[in-house]
């Protein structure tokens, strides 16, 4: 007698009528044993067995009886996960009066502690702008009155109102001469130079995409000073009062363009390359200034020394008028690039995807930076670290958004330079400290701290 494997083939083949009774009987006995095992099992969570056509269903396998009367198991794919009967929700017993019971009380969900709301960026920017304007006005009034010849604050206000036709009273002859011919031109020039350097620093850092860019650090101030010193040493006067400004502008433009081209590598500007290029440009500019000093006479040597140290001691109204158009033009144009600088801070590729012409934007801003720096250097000489220190202080206070950073850097730069000029005039009376030396003494430790902080965050320069 030949037995068949029930796992691979049905025991009863309806299409094979020649199957012998012995084979069928043997197969039926085999299947009964398997069916008994299946009936002993449980189905689902009910623990019983469902009967289909006289057979049993267990674990998804159906046992039934064929038309010929032989039992067989149909090979079907079993469900890998047993199906369980849905759980019934226990019903609560009715109350003594037959009414439905009250629902079970639920525990109240604890509400998470709400964080304290931070001041909105616009509100913070408005507060900082108001504070900067107030401090600038106060420092301007103090700088106009404090000095070797003290003028009370009320007399300063009275004289200003008198010249504006708003009442007030004029001062004596000496007081009027000191206030309007010495103090106020110096205050106005400090405002223009400080605003130009602060705004140029913010633009420079946005263009190069790193926090260490500054007109003085990368050599643009020294390059502009070379143009001004060349105009003095060679006795150039083809533009009248504008000659020094034009020469400083051209030299500054050539310097910043050279630094930008030399510091780019693989389509981006590296911080280390930028600083090293600035060191080389500063050294070369110092060598050129030394040559002009060697061939200059005594009068020209004094003027060249003024450019090297930086000072506002020779401020006059004609110099204010000479630098005013360049400074005002640069300060008015710079805020319109704030939104594009924010997009550029995301990276060159995302900025291009957002519709920004990166190269055109950088060339335009380089022209604005050169204009602002040349205007400042043409009348005040080399004054460093204003463009580096001011934007970083504002970023710490309000974040990196350029919509406030660019105009805020102009205001803060004016505040810093007016305060520095006041300190330079009053700390060593009757002598006067060079303004560029004073700003370098204060800015160098800050620059060193910034280098250490940036290196610690990045884990090194490699």
NULOTOR-262255 format. One record per residue (C-alpha): x, y, z. Coordinates in nm, 2 decimals, always signed. Example, Ala and Ser with C-alpha at 12.3 -4.5 7.8 and 13.67 -1.06 7.14 Angstrom:
% NULOTOR-262255
+--------+--------+--------+
|     xx |     yy |     zz |
+--------+--------+--------+
|  +1.23 |  -0.45 |  +0.78 |
|  +1.37 |  -0.11 |  +0.71 |
+--------+--------+--------+
//
This chain:
% NULOTOR-262255
+--------+--------+--------+
|     xx |     yy |     zz |
+--------+--------+--------+
|  +0.00 |  +0.00 |  +0.00 |
|  +0.14 |  +0.34 |  -0.11 |
|  +0.07 |  +0.64 |  +0.11 |
|  +0.07 |  +1.00 |  -0.01 |
|  +0.19 |  +1.30 |  +0.18 |
|  -0.11 |  +1.50 |  +0.29 |
|  +0.10 |  +1.82 |  +0.30 |
|  +0.18 |  +1.82 |  -0.07 |
|  -0.12 |  +1.66 |  -0.24 |
|  -0.50 |  +1.63 |  -0.17 |
|  -0.59 |  +1.28 |  -0.06 |
|  -0.90 |  +1.26 |  -0.28 |
|  -0.86 |  +1.36 |  -0.64 |
|  -1.21 |  +1.41 |  -0.80 |
|  -1.05 |  +1.38 |  -1.14 |
|  -0.89 |  +1.04 |  -1.06 |
|  -1.18 |  +0.79 |  -1.03 |
|  -0.94 |  +0.51 |  -1.05 |
|  -0.81 |  +0.56 |  -0.70 |
|  -0.83 |  +0.23 |  -0.51 |
|  -1.04 |  +0.19 |  -0.19 |
|  -0.73 |  +0.09 |  +0.01 |
|  -0.56 |  +0.40 |  -0.08 |
|  -0.86 |  +0.61 |  +0.01 |
|  -0.91 |  +0.43 |  +0.34 |
|  -0.54 |  +0.48 |  +0.43 |
|  -0.55 |  +0.84 |  +0.34 |
|  -0.88 |  +0.88 |  +0.53 |
|  -0.73 |  +0.74 |  +0.85 |
|  -0.43 |  +0.96 |  +0.81 |
|  -0.65 |  +1.27 |  +0.77 |
|  -0.87 |  +1.17 |  +1.07 |
|  -0.56 |  +1.17 |  +1.29 |
|  -0.47 |  +1.52 |  +1.17 |
|  -0.83 |  +1.64 |  +1.20 |
|  -0.84 |  +1.51 |  +1.55 |
|  -0.54 |  +1.72 |  +1.64 |
|  -0.70 |  +2.02 |  +1.48 |
|  -1.03 |  +1.97 |  +1.66 |
|  -0.84 |  +1.96 |  +1.99 |
|  -0.70 |  +2.31 |  +1.93 |
|  -0.87 |  +2.64 |  +2.00 |
|  -0.97 |  +2.91 |  +1.76 |
|  -0.91 |  +3.27 |  +1.85 |
|  -1.00 |  +3.40 |  +2.20 |
|  -1.32 |  +3.20 |  +2.22 |
|  -1.14 |  +2.87 |  +2.29 |
|  -1.38 |  +2.66 |  +2.07 |
|  -1.38 |  +2.54 |  +1.71 |
|  -1.60 |  +2.64 |  +1.41 |
|  -1.74 |  +2.36 |  +1.20 |
|  -1.77 |  +2.42 |  +0.82 |
|  -1.94 |  +2.14 |  +0.62 |
|  -1.88 |  +1.88 |  +0.89 |
|  -1.52 |  +1.98 |  +0.92 |
|  -1.33 |  +2.19 |  +1.17 |
|  -1.14 |  +2.51 |  +1.13 |
|  -0.83 |  +2.57 |  +1.33 |
|  -0.57 |  +2.83 |  +1.29 |
|  -0.70 |  +2.92 |  +0.94 |
|  -0.68 |  +2.56 |  +0.80 |
|  -1.02 |  +2.42 |  +0.68 |
|  -1.11 |  +2.05 |  +0.72 |
|  -1.41 |  +1.92 |  +0.51 |
|  -1.56 |  +1.62 |  +0.33 |
|  -1.53 |  +1.58 |  -0.05 |
|  -1.83 |  +1.48 |  -0.27 |
|  -1.68 |  +1.12 |  -0.28 |
|  -1.72 |  +1.10 |  +0.10 |
|  -1.35 |  +1.12 |  +0.19 |
|  -1.22 |  +1.37 |  +0.43 |
|  -0.94 |  +1.59 |  +0.33 |
|  -0.77 |  +1.92 |  +0.43 |
|  -0.75 |  +2.20 |  +0.18 |
|  -0.41 |  +2.36 |  +0.16 |
|  -0.46 |  +2.72 |  +0.23 |
|  -0.23 |  +3.00 |  +0.34 |
|  -0.28 |  +3.06 |  +0.72 |
|  -0.31 |  +3.41 |  +0.86 |
|  +0.02 |  +3.48 |  +1.04 |
|  -0.15 |  +3.68 |  +1.31 |
|  -0.44 |  +3.51 |  +1.49 |
|  -0.76 |  +3.70 |  +1.49 |
|  -0.90 |  +3.78 |  +1.83 |
|  -1.26 |  +3.87 |  +1.92 |
|  -1.32 |  +4.24 |  +1.99 |
|  -1.30 |  +4.32 |  +2.36 |
|  -1.63 |  +4.42 |  +2.50 |
|  -1.65 |  +4.73 |  +2.72 |
|  -1.77 |  +4.63 |  +3.07 |
|  -2.11 |  +4.77 |  +3.14 |
|  -2.17 |  +4.95 |  +3.47 |
|  -2.46 |  +4.82 |  +3.68 |
|  -2.76 |  +5.05 |  +3.69 |
|  -2.83 |  +5.25 |  +4.00 |
|  -3.09 |  +5.16 |  +4.26 |
|  -3.36 |  +5.37 |  +4.10 |
|  -3.30 |  +5.22 |  +3.76 |
|  -3.12 |  +5.52 |  +3.61 |
|  -2.80 |  +5.50 |  +3.42 |
|  -2.49 |  +5.54 |  +3.63 |
|  -2.28 |  +5.85 |  +3.61 |
|  -1.97 |  +5.81 |  +3.39 |
|  -1.64 |  +5.73 |  +3.57 |
|  -1.45 |  +6.05 |  +3.66 |
|  -1.14 |  +6.11 |  +3.45 |
|  -0.82 |  +6.25 |  +3.59 |
|  -0.75 |  +6.61 |  +3.46 |
|  -0.46 |  +6.63 |  +3.21 |
|  -0.18 |  +6.84 |  +3.35 |
|  -0.10 |  +7.14 |  +3.13 |
|  +0.27 |  +7.19 |  +3.06 |
|  +0.44 |  +7.50 |  +3.18 |
|  +0.44 |  +7.76 |  +2.92 |
|  +0.79 |  +7.92 |  +2.85 |
|  +0.83 |  +8.29 |  +2.91 |
|  +0.77 |  +8.47 |  +2.58 |
|  +1.09 |  +8.63 |  +2.44 |
|  +1.07 |  +8.98 |  +2.30 |
|  +1.00 |  +8.99 |  +1.93 |
|  +1.30 |  +9.08 |  +1.71 |
|  +1.13 |  +9.38 |  +1.57 |
|  +1.05 |  +9.52 |  +1.91 |
|  +1.41 |  +9.45 |  +2.03 |
|  +1.54 |  +9.62 |  +1.71 |
|  +1.32 |  +9.92 |  +1.78 |
|  +1.44 |  +9.95 |  +2.14 |
|  +1.81 |  +9.92 |  +2.03 |
|  +1.76 | +10.19 |  +1.76 |
|  +1.59 | +10.42 |  +2.01 |
|  +1.87 | +10.37 |  +2.26 |
|  +2.15 | +10.42 |  +2.00 |
|  +1.99 | +10.75 |  +1.88 |
|  +1.95 | +10.88 |  +2.23 |
|  +2.31 | +10.79 |  +2.33 |
|  +2.44 | +10.94 |  +2.01 |
|  +2.25 | +11.27 |  +2.07 |
|  +2.38 | +11.29 |  +2.43 |
|  +2.74 | +11.21 |  +2.32 |
|  +2.73 | +11.47 |  +2.04 |
|  +2.62 | +11.74 |  +2.29 |
|  +2.88 | +11.64 |  +2.54 |
|  +3.15 | +11.64 |  +2.27 |
|  +3.05 | +11.98 |  +2.16 |
|  +3.08 | +12.13 |  +2.51 |
|  +3.36 | +11.94 |  +2.68 |
|  +3.72 | +12.03 |  +2.60 |
|  +4.00 | +12.27 |  +2.68 |
|  +3.74 | +12.55 |  +2.66 |
|  +3.43 | +12.42 |  +2.84 |
|  +3.09 | +12.53 |  +2.71 |
|  +2.79 | +12.45 |  +2.93 |
|  +2.53 | +12.22 |  +2.77 |
|  +2.25 | +12.49 |  +2.80 |
|  +2.47 | +12.74 |  +2.61 |
|  +2.53 | +12.48 |  +2.34 |
|  +2.16 | +12.42 |  +2.30 |
|  +2.09 | +12.80 |  +2.30 |
|  +2.35 | +12.87 |  +2.03 |
|  +2.21 | +12.59 |  +1.81 |
|  +1.86 | +12.72 |  +1.85 |
|  +1.98 | +13.07 |  +1.76 |
|  +2.15 | +12.95 |  +1.44 |
|  +1.84 | +12.75 |  +1.34 |
|  +1.61 | +13.05 |  +1.40 |
|  +1.43 | +12.89 |  +1.69 |
|  +1.51 | +13.14 |  +1.96 |
|  +1.80 | +13.10 |  +2.20 |
|  +2.09 | +13.34 |  +2.23 |
|  +2.44 | +13.35 |  +2.08 |
|  +2.75 | +13.29 |  +2.28 |
|  +3.04 | +13.53 |  +2.32 |
|  +3.29 | +13.57 |  +2.03 |
|  +3.53 | +13.31 |  +2.16 |
|  +3.26 | +13.06 |  +2.25 |
|  +3.09 | +13.10 |  +1.91 |
|  +3.42 | +13.05 |  +1.73 |
|  +3.52 | +12.74 |  +1.93 |
|  +3.17 | +12.58 |  +1.90 |
|  +3.10 | +12.64 |  +1.53 |
|  +3.45 | +12.64 |  +1.38 |
|  +3.62 | +12.37 |  +1.59 |
|  +3.38 | +12.15 |  +1.79 |
|  +3.08 | +12.10 |  +1.56 |
|  +3.28 | +12.02 |  +1.25 |
|  +3.47 | +11.76 |  +1.44 |
|  +3.15 | +11.61 |  +1.59 |
|  +2.98 | +11.59 |  +1.24 |
|  +3.29 | +11.44 |  +1.09 |
|  +3.31 | +11.18 |  +1.37 |
|  +2.95 | +11.09 |  +1.30 |
|  +3.01 | +11.05 |  +0.92 |
|  +3.34 | +10.85 |  +0.96 |
|  +3.20 | +10.63 |  +1.24 |
|  +2.88 | +10.55 |  +1.05 |
|  +3.08 | +10.48 |  +0.73 |
|  +3.32 | +10.24 |  +0.90 |
|  +3.06 | +10.06 |  +1.09 |
|  +2.83 | +10.01 |  +0.79 |
|  +3.13 |  +9.91 |  +0.57 |
|  +3.22 |  +9.64 |  +0.83 |
|  +2.87 |  +9.50 |  +0.84 |
|  +2.86 |  +9.48 |  +0.45 |
|  +3.21 |  +9.33 |  +0.43 |
|  +3.12 |  +9.05 |  +0.67 |
|  +2.80 |  +8.98 |  +0.48 |
|  +2.97 |  +8.98 |  +0.14 |
|  +3.26 |  +8.75 |  +0.24 |
|  +3.03 |  +8.53 |  +0.46 |
|  +3.26 |  +8.53 |  +0.77 |
|  +3.28 |  +8.72 |  +1.09 |
|  +3.65 |  +8.82 |  +1.06 |
|  +3.62 |  +9.05 |  +0.76 |
|  +3.68 |  +9.42 |  +0.82 |
|  +3.81 |  +9.70 |  +0.60 |
|  +4.12 |  +9.74 |  +0.82 |
|  +4.19 |  +9.37 |  +0.87 |
|  +4.19 |  +9.28 |  +0.50 |
|  +4.39 |  +9.59 |  +0.40 |
|  +4.13 |  +9.82 |  +0.24 |
|  +4.20 | +10.10 |  +0.49 |
|  +4.57 | +10.08 |  +0.43 |
|  +4.52 | +10.07 |  +0.05 |
|  +4.30 | +10.38 |  +0.07 |
|  +4.56 | +10.55 |  +0.28 |
|  +4.82 | +10.48 |  +0.01 |
|  +4.60 | +10.66 |  -0.24 |
|  +4.56 | +10.96 |  -0.01 |
|  +4.94 | +10.97 |  +0.08 |
|  +5.03 | +10.95 |  -0.29 |
|  +4.81 | +11.25 |  -0.36 |
|  +4.98 | +11.44 |  -0.07 |
|  +5.34 | +11.33 |  -0.16 |
|  +5.30 | +11.40 |  -0.53 |
|  +5.12 | +11.72 |  -0.48 |
|  +4.81 | +11.62 |  -0.69 |
|  +4.53 | +11.87 |  -0.71 |
|  +4.34 | +11.80 |  -1.03 |
|  +4.01 | +11.76 |  -0.85 |
|  +4.05 | +12.04 |  -0.60 |
|  +3.92 | +11.95 |  -0.26 |
|  +3.81 | +11.62 |  -0.40 |
|  +4.15 | +11.50 |  -0.51 |
|  +4.24 | +11.31 |  -0.19 |
|  +3.90 | +11.15 |  -0.17 |
|  +3.91 | +11.04 |  -0.54 |
|  +4.26 | +10.89 |  -0.50 |
|  +4.17 | +10.72 |  -0.18 |
|  +3.86 | +10.57 |  -0.34 |
|  +4.05 | +10.43 |  -0.64 |
|  +4.32 | +10.28 |  -0.43 |
|  +4.07 | +10.13 |  -0.19 |
|  +3.87 |  +9.98 |  -0.48 |
|  +4.19 |  +9.82 |  -0.62 |
|  +4.29 |  +9.69 |  -0.28 |
|  +3.95 |  +9.52 |  -0.19 |
|  +3.92 |  +9.37 |  -0.54 |
|  +4.26 |  +9.22 |  -0.52 |
|  +4.19 |  +9.08 |  -0.17 |
|  +3.86 |  +8.93 |  -0.29 |
|  +4.01 |  +8.76 |  -0.59 |
|  +4.31 |  +8.62 |  -0.41 |
|  +4.11 |  +8.49 |  -0.11 |
|  +3.86 |  +8.29 |  -0.32 |
|  +3.93 |  +7.92 |  -0.36 |
|  +3.69 |  +7.67 |  -0.51 |
|  +3.41 |  +7.93 |  -0.54 |
|  +3.42 |  +8.03 |  -0.18 |
|  +3.61 |  +8.26 |  +0.05 |
|  +3.82 |  +8.11 |  +0.33 |
|  +3.88 |  +8.29 |  +0.66 |
|  +4.24 |  +8.20 |  +0.69 |
|  +4.32 |  +8.30 |  +0.33 |
|  +4.13 |  +8.62 |  +0.38 |
|  +4.34 |  +8.72 |  +0.69 |
|  +4.67 |  +8.62 |  +0.54 |
|  +4.59 |  +8.81 |  +0.22 |
|  +4.50 |  +9.11 |  +0.44 |
|  +4.83 |  +9.08 |  +0.62 |
|  +5.02 |  +9.08 |  +0.29 |
|  +4.83 |  +9.38 |  +0.16 |
|  +4.89 |  +9.58 |  +0.48 |
|  +5.26 |  +9.50 |  +0.46 |
|  +5.28 |  +9.61 |  +0.10 |
|  +5.08 |  +9.93 |  +0.17 |
|  +5.31 | +10.01 |  +0.46 |
|  +5.61 |  +9.98 |  +0.24 |
|  +5.46 | +10.22 |  -0.02 |
|  +5.38 | +10.47 |  +0.26 |
|  +5.74 | +10.44 |  +0.38 |
|  +5.86 | +10.53 |  +0.03 |
|  +5.64 | +10.84 |  +0.01 |
|  +5.76 | +10.95 |  +0.35 |
|  +6.13 | +10.90 |  +0.24 |
|  +6.09 | +11.13 |  -0.06 |
|  +5.85 | +11.39 |  +0.10 |
|  +5.95 | +11.72 |  +0.26 |
|  +5.89 | +11.81 |  +0.62 |
|  +5.54 | +11.95 |  +0.56 |
|  +5.43 | +11.65 |  +0.37 |
|  +5.58 | +11.42 |  +0.63 |
|  +5.35 | +11.57 |  +0.90 |
|  +5.04 | +11.51 |  +0.68 |
|  +5.15 | +11.16 |  +0.60 |
|  +5.20 | +11.09 |  +0.97 |
|  +4.84 | +11.21 |  +1.02 |
|  +4.71 | +10.94 |  +0.78 |
|  +4.91 | +10.67 |  +0.96 |
|  +4.78 | +10.75 |  +1.31 |
|  +4.43 | +10.86 |  +1.23 |
|  +4.28 | +11.17 |  +1.38 |
|  +4.00 | +11.43 |  +1.35 |
|  +4.21 | +11.72 |  +1.47 |
|  +4.21 | +11.89 |  +1.13 |
|  +3.83 | +11.88 |  +1.08 |
|  +3.68 | +12.17 |  +0.90 |
|  +3.35 | +12.24 |  +0.73 |
|  +3.51 | +12.21 |  +0.38 |
|  +3.63 | +11.86 |  +0.47 |
|  +3.29 | +11.77 |  +0.60 |
|  +3.14 | +11.89 |  +0.27 |
|  +3.40 | +11.69 |  +0.07 |
|  +3.32 | +11.36 |  +0.24 |
|  +2.95 | +11.42 |  +0.29 |
|  +2.83 | +11.31 |  -0.06 |
|  +3.03 | +10.98 |  -0.06 |
|  +2.93 | +10.89 |  +0.29 |
|  +2.56 | +10.98 |  +0.25 |
|  +2.54 | +10.79 |  -0.08 |
|  +2.69 | +10.48 |  +0.06 |
|  +2.48 | +10.49 |  +0.38 |
|  +2.16 | +10.54 |  +0.18 |
|  +2.23 | +10.25 |  -0.07 |
|  +2.35 |  +9.99 |  +0.18 |
|  +2.02 |  +9.91 |  +0.36 |
|  +1.86 |  +9.81 |  +0.02 |
|  +2.09 |  +9.51 |  +0.01 |
|  +1.99 |  +9.38 |  +0.35 |
|  +1.74 |  +9.12 |  +0.23 |
|  +1.98 |  +8.99 |  -0.03 |
|  +2.26 |  +8.96 |  +0.23 |
|  +2.02 |  +8.75 |  +0.44 |
|  +1.97 |  +8.52 |  +0.15 |
|  +2.34 |  +8.51 |  +0.08 |
|  +2.41 |  +8.40 |  +0.43 |
|  +2.23 |  +8.07 |  +0.35 |
|  +2.51 |  +7.99 |  +0.10 |
|  +2.59 |  +8.07 |  -0.26 |
|  +2.39 |  +7.78 |  -0.41 |
|  +2.07 |  +7.84 |  -0.21 |
|  +2.09 |  +8.21 |  -0.28 |
|  +2.12 |  +8.14 |  -0.66 |
|  +1.82 |  +7.91 |  -0.64 |
|  +1.63 |  +8.19 |  -0.47 |
|  +1.71 |  +8.43 |  -0.76 |
|  +2.01 |  +8.61 |  -0.63 |
|  +2.29 |  +8.70 |  -0.87 |
|  +2.57 |  +8.63 |  -0.62 |
|  +2.86 |  +8.77 |  -0.82 |
|  +2.68 |  +9.09 |  -0.92 |
|  +2.57 |  +9.14 |  -0.56 |
|  +2.93 |  +9.10 |  -0.43 |
|  +3.07 |  +9.34 |  -0.69 |
|  +2.81 |  +9.60 |  -0.61 |
|  +2.87 |  +9.58 |  -0.24 |
|  +3.24 |  +9.59 |  -0.29 |
|  +3.19 |  +9.92 |  -0.46 |
|  +2.98 | +10.05 |  -0.17 |
|  +3.24 |  +9.93 |  +0.08 |
|  +3.52 | +10.10 |  -0.11 |
|  +3.32 | +10.42 |  -0.13 |
|  +3.24 | +10.43 |  +0.24 |
|  +3.60 | +10.34 |  +0.35 |
|  +3.76 | +10.58 |  +0.11 |
|  +3.54 | +10.86 |  +0.23 |
|  +3.64 | +10.79 |  +0.59 |
|  +4.01 | +10.74 |  +0.53 |
|  +4.03 | +11.05 |  +0.31 |
|  +3.95 | +11.28 |  +0.60 |
|  +4.04 | +11.08 |  +0.91 |
|  +4.33 | +10.86 |  +0.82 |
|  +4.35 | +10.49 |  +0.91 |
|  +4.11 | +10.40 |  +1.19 |
|  +4.09 | +10.03 |  +1.25 |
|  +3.86 |  +9.78 |  +1.43 |
|  +3.54 | +10.00 |  +1.42 |
|  +3.40 |  +9.78 |  +1.14 |
|  +3.49 |  +9.46 |  +1.32 |
|  +3.38 |  +9.54 |  +1.67 |
|  +3.05 |  +9.72 |  +1.61 |
|  +2.87 |  +9.45 |  +1.39 |
|  +2.96 |  +9.18 |  +1.64 |
|  +2.82 |  +9.36 |  +1.93 |
|  +2.49 |  +9.42 |  +1.75 |
|  +2.48 |  +9.05 |  +1.64 |
|  +2.51 |  +8.95 |  +2.01 |
|  +2.23 |  +9.19 |  +2.10 |
|  +1.98 |  +9.13 |  +1.82 |
|  +2.09 |  +8.84 |  +1.60 |
|  +2.24 |  +8.82 |  +1.25 |
|  +1.95 |  +8.98 |  +1.05 |
|  +2.09 |  +9.24 |  +0.81 |
|  +1.77 |  +9.45 |  +0.81 |
|  +1.87 |  +9.59 |  +1.15 |
|  +2.24 |  +9.51 |  +1.13 |
|  +2.33 |  +9.74 |  +0.84 |
|  +2.17 | +10.06 |  +0.97 |
|  +2.23 |  +9.97 |  +1.33 |
|  +2.60 |  +9.93 |  +1.26 |
|  +2.61 | +10.28 |  +1.11 |
|  +2.45 | +10.42 |  +1.43 |
|  +2.67 | +10.22 |  +1.66 |
|  +2.98 | +10.31 |  +1.46 |
|  +2.89 | +10.68 |  +1.50 |
|  +2.84 | +10.63 |  +1.87 |
|  +3.18 | +10.45 |  +1.92 |
|  +3.38 | +10.70 |  +1.72 |
|  +3.22 | +11.01 |  +1.88 |
|  +3.29 | +10.86 |  +2.22 |
|  +3.65 | +10.77 |  +2.11 |
|  +3.72 | +11.12 |  +1.98 |
|  +3.59 | +11.26 |  +2.31 |
|  +3.82 | +11.03 |  +2.50 |
|  +4.12 | +11.12 |  +2.28 |
|  +4.07 | +11.49 |  +2.34 |
|  +4.02 | +11.47 |  +2.71 |
|  +4.23 | +11.18 |  +2.85 |
|  +4.56 | +11.35 |  +2.80 |
|  +4.48 | +11.73 |  +2.81 |
|  +4.62 | +11.96 |  +2.69 |
|  +4.77 | +11.70 |  +2.45 |
|  +4.55 | +11.48 |  +2.22 |
|  +4.58 | +11.11 |  +2.16 |
|  +4.57 | +10.98 |  +1.80 |
|  +4.22 | +10.84 |  +1.74 |
|  +4.35 | +10.54 |  +1.54 |
|  +4.59 | +10.44 |  +1.82 |
|  +4.31 | +10.45 |  +2.07 |
|  +4.07 | +10.24 |  +1.87 |
|  +4.35 |  +9.99 |  +1.80 |
|  +4.42 |  +9.96 |  +2.17 |
|  +4.06 |  +9.89 |  +2.24 |
|  +3.98 |  +9.68 |  +1.94 |
|  +4.29 |  +9.44 |  +1.94 |
|  +4.19 |  +9.26 |  +2.26 |
|  +3.84 |  +9.22 |  +2.13 |
|  +3.97 |  +9.08 |  +1.80 |
|  +4.19 |  +8.83 |  +1.99 |
|  +3.89 |  +8.72 |  +2.20 |
|  +3.69 |  +8.68 |  +1.88 |
|  +3.96 |  +8.46 |  +1.72 |
|  +3.97 |  +8.24 |  +2.02 |
|  +3.59 |  +8.21 |  +2.04 |
|  +3.56 |  +8.12 |  +1.67 |
|  +3.83 |  +7.87 |  +1.69 |
|  +3.68 |  +7.70 |  +2.00 |
|  +3.34 |  +7.67 |  +1.83 |
|  +3.48 |  +7.53 |  +1.50 |
|  +3.72 |  +7.30 |  +1.67 |
|  +4.03 |  +7.44 |  +1.49 |
|  +4.10 |  +7.60 |  +1.16 |
|  +4.20 |  +7.28 |  +0.97 |
+--------+--------+--------+
//
